[in-house]
């Protein structure tokens, strides 16, 4: 489900997060889910992480993006 352009944080909140309970907002999402939610390419997402624009959490070998960090990114732009 590729999206054109950028969505607002409100639009992201309305997007269904895979495996999320209805009515609950996730704490973190995997990189692949962040790509689907935002429409931002994987490489650009990693650039934003490297620049400090997105907060991540490492659990083992998995990288998770803090959901509130994704929302703040779109509020700033």
C-alpha positions in Angstrom: 0.0 0.0 0.0 2.2 2.8 -1.3 1.1 6.4 -0.5 1.9 9.4 -2.5 3.2 12.5 -0.7 3.3 13.0 3.0 0.5 12.4 5.4 -0.3 14.4 8.6 0.1 12.8 12.0 -3.6 12.5 12.1 -3.6 10.5 8.9 -1.0 8.2 10.3 -3.1 7.6 13.4 -6.0 6.6 11.2 -3.9 4.1 9.4 -4.2 0.5 10.6 -0.9 -0.7 12.1 -0.5 -4.5 11.5 -1.1 -6.6 14.5 -2.2 -3.7 16.7 -5.2 -3.9 18.9 -8.1 -1.7 17.7 -8.1 1.6 19.5 -4.5 1.2 20.8 -1.6 3.2 19.5 1.7 1.2 19.2 4.8 2.2 21.2 7.2 1.2 18.4 6.9 -0.2 14.9 9.4 -2.1 12.8 11.2 -0.4 10.0 9.1 -2.1 7.3 5.9 -0.9 9.1 7.2 2.6 9.4 7.9 2.6 5.6 4.3 1.4 4.9 2.8 4.0 7.3 4.7 7.0 6.1 5.4 6.3 2.4 9.0 7.3 3.1 11.5 5.0 1.4 13.6 2.7 3.5 16.9 4.5 2.7 15.4 7.9 3.6 14.0 6.4 6.8 17.5 5.3 7.8 18.9 8.7 6.9 16.3 10.3 9.2 17.4 7.9 11.9 21.1 8.7 11.4 20.3 12.5 11.5 18.5 12.1 14.8 15.1 13.0 13.4 13.6 9.6 14.4 14.1 7.8 17.7 14.8 4.1 17.5 15.1 1.2 20.0 17.2 -1.9 19.4 15.9 -5.2 20.7 18.4 -7.9 19.8 19.0 -7.5 16.1 15.7 -5.8 15.5 15.3 -2.0 15.1 12.1 -0.4 16.1 11.0 3.2 15.4 9.2 5.0 18.2 5.7 5.7 16.9 5.5 9.1 18.6 8.7 10.0 16.9 7.1 9.3 13.5 4.2 11.4 14.4 6.4 14.3 15.5 8.3 14.1 12.3 5.2 15.0 10.3 4.1 17.7 12.7 7.4 19.5 12.1 7.3 19.4 8.3 
